[in-house]
Amino acid sequence: MVNIIKKNKSVYYQCEECRLIYKDKGWADKCEKWCRENRSCNLNIVKHSINKNTK
């Protein structure tokens, strides 16, 4: 289950496996599923992550 991060009235979602952060829960879920099943990152999913410094 993805982690929920609340900051400055915004909500972000974090993959528990690789710790990447997403604005959309759907992408975080896809990332976590991919990470668990493949033990790698998928660039088509990762490109939707946000820079942790922008939150």
N, C-alpha and C positions, 0 to 999 in steps of 0.2 A: 504494500500500500504506500503510495507516495506521501511524502511529508508536505504539510501545508505551512507556508510561511506568510505571515501577515506583517506588512510594513507600510506605514504611511497611507492607510486606507486602501492599499493594494493587496491582492492575494496572489501568491506565487506557489508553484508546485515543484517539488524536488524529487528526482529519482533517488531512491534509497540505495541503489547499487553504485552508480557512478557519480552521484551528487550534482548532476547538471540541473539547472533551474529553468522552468518554463512558465510562461504566462497562462498557458492553456493546459488544463488537467488532462485532456485527451493525449497530448503529446508526451506528457510526463508518464502516463500509463503505458503508452507504446514503448517509450524508452526503457522503462523498468522491465517490461516483459521481454524486450529484445536482450537487454543486459543479462537477465537471469538465464535465458535459454541459450545464448550464444557466447557469453563471457567476452563480449567485444562491444564496440560502439558501431552504430549504423549512421553514416554521414547524412543520409536522407532524413533521419530523425533529429540528429544533433544540430543541424542547421536551424532548427526552430527554437533552440535554447537561447537564453538571454545571458548577457554578461553579468556576472554576480555583482559588479560594481554599479550597474545601472539601476538596480533595485534600491 
